[in-house]
């Protein structure tokens, strides 16, 4: 294997695939990145037990300045390759010999890195491209961003550590819940497709990072029995799926509300943020909300530190005019951060029932936060 | 105590004194900042066992917008005060009652923080201002920056964890060594002053941070038996001194050199940085330097990872034309980073003797790095 590539481009490409590579794994070869030089392109592969990321650099990409002299492949430790390329001054000239030792030349600097045989690197799962659909990249990013934060942080119910992506006809929904809160978002898609997948939250967070660095406007999604693949022109992320049945979340959403209030979303977020400062003492970051005299009082108390309270005006109020409830301040903040609009609706069905949080102008994005005990 | 102050200014002032305050100390009152409202100024004090920092905000400072309604003082936990002020939207109105509870008002937000009685806060050591001298702030920063990195990281010889500041007549020198390397810098001062102090490296690092945020061009230095005080118009840092005798470092500097080379300082630093990537396997980050055929070869080898080598041209060479030596790459990097000039001189007296590292145009700044075993 032998090729020349521009330093900065190569460094970025390595960063894209190496983000999932762990330095600590029982399989030393998985600390590596696989470099495969084909006739007309260079492929970089990085993986962990949940995700495989593959980046293809075509020889026609002028920015990359890729020139392949000899095809072949080798695996080298991700960490050292990344740090080394960053520190090298000029174009990168790479050559691998039959002993898997890789020579890297840049200006007057000669480096060699010990490698692994590429044949020992785990093979990618195989897919039939025809089973997939195509989505706008911006839409997919929105669907993931507005739900993934609500996945469960602990493994006791593995299905809850994933986002439930459900395709049914021309509808696509994402749901995430840790059983104390829920984020649910639904959208229409152009083509009909059926399938239901629980995708690990960690995979989707990696996908968000990758898509943020792509200019491409479309993402293709393919599925197999145990994998889901997200693919743009130059990059592919293949994620393991979580087995099991996802709970029916639509049944959790209260149908009727006793009180609905409309507030300035950013101002409310800031108020909750301030109240959280005094809420850490409580197991559930208790923040107290009280509707009274046409305003919302936000407060929290810590016996050791002190207390805070503020009153925010309501833009609208319908239903019962008095109510008090204790909520987890961090969950409330996550929910408000995910809302892009200026105004937010909070619907209460009583102090022991979950609160519904919605942007004013959309019926398809619903969040729930359950109350916490205040003693 | 009662006063009003502008949010942003107050937040910055708190940050200046709170940098030394630890959240974990056996004395709860030391997790706090002391606020003292006098007739015409507000004083903030933060401290740990080594350092006291005091910031004075005069009521005449328009930027601060300070208005004192009632004098008095109170101590409140630094961490919560810092976080709270950052999150408050408007001017800060503070009031403390006789139970040491502090009320903070900002727009519609009402907060109270539990405090401590100011009388229980440790008193500052007392000084006679007349014993001091005045230095240019830029000069003091330079003296500290170019030596403090070389202090010892471990406590087995406490004197070596400090910088030796020595005033003798109109000369001022700073020396730091961990017994493997040395940084020594000498300068002339305007007024005659005699005194010799071992100042903890950690105190001087705090002083650098403080001075970086000051516009003032002069620093006054006062001493007492066991403290040294650095004072500008608005801020004061008082550091404990390390007791004991500092070793005579000038005797360590080799008088004659077998080989002297002149190199591009930045290029050499980059080369050493690259070589360090493969040097971590060695206890002393071994980087090999070899002078041969009028050039400098820099290399390092790791049996597990690989190897790197590069050759850099010499701008000048005097003395013996061949030499090889192993040095701690990290020490070399620290030494080169401290040199501001384009060119650097390296003087060798043999492969088992320390290397002298000097900027080309100055005789008063000398660094030593001892060789390491290469097997």
Interface residues (C-beta under 8 A of the other chain):
Chain A: X77 X80 X83 X84 X87 X88 X89 X101 X102 X108 X109 X110 X111 X112 X113 X114 X270 X271 X273 X274 X277 X304 X305 X306 X307 X308 X309 X310 X311 X312
Chain B: X77 X80 X83 X84 X87 X88 X89 X101 X102 X108 X109 X110 X111 X112 X113 X114 X270 X271 X273 X274 X277 X304 X305 X306 X307 X308 X309 X310 X311 X312
